[in-house]
Amino acid sequence: MKSTARFSTSSPGTPAGAVARQLSLPLVGLCLALLGAGLASGGVSYLHRSPVREGHSSGTAAWWPHLGVLVLCAVLLGGAWLRRRRVRPASASRLFLLAPLDRSAARRLRRTMSAARHRPAVLVRLAAAVLPAALPLYFCWRVGEQVLGGLDPNFTVNAWGGPTCLGAMACHYLDAVAMALPAVWLLDRLLLPDDPAPSRRDSDRRSTGSATGRVGRQEWARSARAYHSQVSMISVGAWVGAQPLMMPTRVQ
């Protein structure tokens, strides 16, 4: 007997499947494309590296300032997580770190862009959101560039976290998180809120319209039947009335 079971790498009931259902494919695809572009850029930079080694300058690693940045990021993320749990305890299972890539963010962006065509105030908000939106996208490219570009010793010798590749990568990724946090916060304030009510109104409108259509079709069918019955009765009456005229007259 042929089996109709389907196999998948992640079941919808697993945490990975739940996360995948909440993500916006266009936003994730855009970030992955920029990450791939950064990997390609870093690869090109590594292939064209200089054979001459640069000297390391003391004090360029900046580990102590980055330790403070790490503490600041931990405090900001922890406070945001606690506030999210307190404000929306029922949505504790929703995305947190990946919230800028979820479907709600995509709907908010589409709603803001659509409203900006008719409302000047929203157009100003959209223009102000360009820079905060471009910053995380740039970091997607920069994170990818660091992966292969950091293999060049001259790329990290005097960089923050250098001269090692892993140290420079850790500091640059920490800087990306520290600058992405306020950018995402600004986007959350500038974009229009997500409003699922229109979808419910649309569904109600569609259901009301379909119900109205069914009632209209039923009324039309009843009217048609009544019309045909009347026509039939008139035809029968006319035929009965015409019978004496159609009968031959007897000659006396």
N, C-alpha and C positions, 0 to 999 in steps of 0.2 A: 504494500500500500504506500502510495506516495505521501511524504510528509509535507505539511504546509507551514511548519514552524519557521520563524525568521530568527536569524542570529545577529546580534549586535554587540559591539564592544562595551557599551554601557547601557544598563537597563534604566528605563524611566524612573524606577523607584529608588535607584541608588543616588547618593549625594551628587556624583558627577552628572547624572542625567538631570537632576533638579537644577543644577547650576546652568547646564547647557540650555535648558528650556527658558531660562530668564535672560540669557544674553541676546544682544542684538547682532545678527550676522553681519549687517553692513558695517557697524562700528568695529566689531572684532576683525573683520576682513581688512578695514582700513589700517588698523594698528599693526596687523601682521604684515601688510604690504610695506609699511614704513619700516618695520623691524627688518624685513628682508632687504630693503634698500640700504639700511644701515650696515647689515652684514656684508653686502656687496661692496659698499664704500670702504669699510674696514679692510676687506680682502684686497681691494685695489691698492690701498695705502700700504698694506704689508708687502705686497709684491713689488712696490716701488720704493721700498725702504732704502735708506742710505747705508752703505757698508762702513761708514765712519761712525764710531760710537761717540756720543756726546758725554760730557762729564756731568756728574751729579752735583747740584748745588744744595748745600745744607739749608734746612728750613723750608723747603718747598713742599714737603709731605703734608704739613698742616694737620697732623693727627689730633692734636688737642682741640682745635676748633671743630673738627668733625665729630669729636666725642660729644661736644655740646649740641651739635646739630642732631646727633642720634638721640640724645635725651629729649630734645624739643620735639622731634618726630614721634617718639614714643608717647609723650604727654598728649600731643594733639590727637593722635590716632586713638589712644585710650579714652580720652574725653569724648571723642566723636562716637566711639562704640558704645560707651555707657549712655550717652544721650540718645542714641538710636534705640537702645534697649528700653529706655525709660519712656520715650515718646511713642514708640511703636513696638510694644512687647509682643504683639501678635505676629509681627513680621520678623521675628528674630532669625528665622531660617533664610531670609532673603540675603542678597549679595551685600557685601560691605566694601571690601577693597575693590571689587569689580563693579561697583554700582555705577560708575560713569560709563560703563559699556552695556548696561542692561537695556531692556526694551522700553522701560519707562523713560530713560534718558533720550532714546531715539524718538519716542513720541513727543517729548517736550521740545526737542530740536525741530521736528517737523511742524509742530504747532506754532512755534515762534516764527519760523520762516514763512509759514502761510499767513499768519496775522500781520507780519511786517509789510506785506504788500498793500494793506488797507489801513493800517494804523501807524502813524508817524512815531508815536511814543514807543511802540514795539520795535520799529526800525532802528531807533536809537539804541535800544537794549541789545538788539542783534549786532549792531556795529561795535558796541562796547564788549561783546562777548567774543569777538574775533581773536584778539590777542590771548585771552585766557584759554581759548580752545586750541590755538596754534601751539602753545607752550607744551602741553602733554603730547601732542603729535610730534613735535620736534624731539622730545625725550625718547619716544619710541625709536626714532632714527638713531639718536645718539647712543642709546643702549646697545643697539645692534652693531654700531661702528666700533664700540669699545671691545667687543668680543674678539674680533680678528685684528683690529688695529693695535690693540694692546699687546699683541705678540711681538711687536717691534720694540726693542729696548729703548730706542730714541723716543717712542711715543709716550712712554711712562717714566722716563728717567727723572724728569723734573715736574711730573704731574702730581696733583694731590693724591696722597696715598702711595706714591712711588718710592723707590724706583721699581718695585715689583709689579707684575701684571695683576695679580689678585688684589693687592692693596689699592692700586689705582682704580680697579673695577669697583671695589667696595665703596670707595669715597665718591666716585662719580655717580653710582646708583643711588647712594644716600642723598647726594645733592639733587638728583632728579626727583626723588620722593619729596624732599623738603620744599622744592619749588612747585611741584605739581599739586600739593595740598592746598595752598591758597588759590591756585588757578581753578581747581575744581570747586572750591567754596564760592568763588566769584561766579562761575558758571551756574551753580545751583541758585544763586540769587538773581541772575540776569535772565535765565530762560523762564518762559512761562510754565506754570505748574502743570503737572499731568492731570488731565481731567477725563476719567473714564465715563463720565455721565453722558457725553455725546454718543458714545457707542451704544449705551443702553437706550437713549432716546431714539437712535436710529433703528435699533432692533424693535422697540415698541412701535415706531412708525411703520416699519416693514410688516410687523405682525398685524397692526391695525389696517394697513393697506391691503394685506392679503385677505383679512376678514371682510373688509369692505368689498373687495373684489368678489369674494365668494357670495356675499349677500346680493351684490349686483347681478351676478350670473344667475342666481336662483330666481330673483325677481324677473329677469329677462326670460328665463325658461317658463315661468308661470304665465307671463304676458303672452308669450308665443303660443303656449297651449290654449289659452283662452281665445286668442285670435283665430287659431285654426279651428277650434270648436265652433266659434261663431260663423266662420266662413262655411264650415261644413253644414251647419244648420240652415244657413241662408241658401246654400246650394240645394239641399234636400227639399226645402220649402218651394224653391223655384221650380224644381223638377216635378213635384207633386202638383203644383198649380198649373203647370204646362201640360199635364196629361189630358184634360178634356179637350184642349185645343188640338192635340196630336191625334185624338181618336177620330176615325172616319165617320162622316155624317150619313145616316140611313135615308135613302130616297123613298118617299111616301108613294 
